[in-house]
């Protein structure tokens, strides 16, 4: 008569036989799981923040004239976009589109009468441009362009480093000089309305933003550089970009935010390698921790294994007990690691811990851990299955030895 064993209950009881050793294994598995989840959560938050920053800066989709993105213009706006108003209205007619912002990129010299500096300027729609920047452009002093009284003439917003170099503040008068589309020199007097910080020091050294009408007057043109399309949902980016490419044919060049976000892609590739390597290290640690615990348990219970075999248990059934024991330890460590990671994430959020400014930036950012259900599920399953694998590997040899050898083991 074959005896049936309550295998799971037996495995759980075996795990509790040496509580100290099992506790150490649980702690190692929990610590490793928490480390992987915290690292992965930080990476996910970084990806989301960079994606949002990129989409706010360029728009979800950028529409320009053919060859504009080649960067081979011989004269300003050689490949500029004409009749942009009608195109913007057609884009706004789409249900997925929230805003369409015209921008005109130009450069030149800006001076205060005593000193001149090179600037990289953007002509913008002041009523909408600063709405989309959100937390990624902070006002240091003054107000944005639409707050400038008309009697004071065209307004300008400067990056904080450029403003400091020119000793400019809200209300200061400056002169912009640039080349027109025909190659002649043009100048226009402007009044500083606000000073902003993009968080990137190199950008703040050259940043200047004026009303798009002022930029067109300076360059003597009615063209713009590009239209920046902001969608209601980022998930619609690929489909809208594909539709616009098809509709525009060869007359338009369409790029989505991901094609424009080289920094985002570089950071994502780097973090994937770093935290992928961290995940492998964690899994190896869990493998050895559980394997060591079960190896010691197998050695201590060799005669017990012989007794089970003598009672009719097969090698597969004996291996099953140890495998379930390892799974229980791995699952317990995984759950403990999830709880620990969630606790640390909420503490970091509550304490508002700040990271130092990364290279190339002048502002820090909050240390936030993204609690992704998918990441938690994958980590829990991986640690549990790896623990089961470790248990299977260390228990197979002992389960397959003869009953006489097992019972005679000292």
Buried (B, 14 or more C-beta within 10 A) or exposed (E): EEEEBEBBEBBBEBBEEBEEBBEBBBBBBBBBBBBBBBBBBBBBBBBEBBBBBBBBBBBBBBBBBBEBBEEEEEEBBEBBBEEBEEBBEEBEEBEBBBBBBBBBBBBBBBBBEEEBBEBBBBBBBBEBBBBBBEEBBBBBBBBBBBEBEEEEBBBBBBBBBBBBBBEBEBEBBBBBBBBBBEEEEBEBEBBBBBBBBBBBBEBBBBBBBBBBBBBBBBBBBBBBBBBBBBBEEBEBBEEBBEBBBEEBEEEBBBBBBBBBBEEBBEBBEEBEEEBEEBBEEBBEBBBEBBBBBBBEBBEEBBEBBBBBBEEEBEBEBBBBBBBBBBBBBBBBBBBBBBEBBBEBBEEBBEEEEEEEBEEEBBBEBEBBBBBBEEBBEBBBEBBBBBBBBBBBBBBBEBBBBEBEEBBEBE
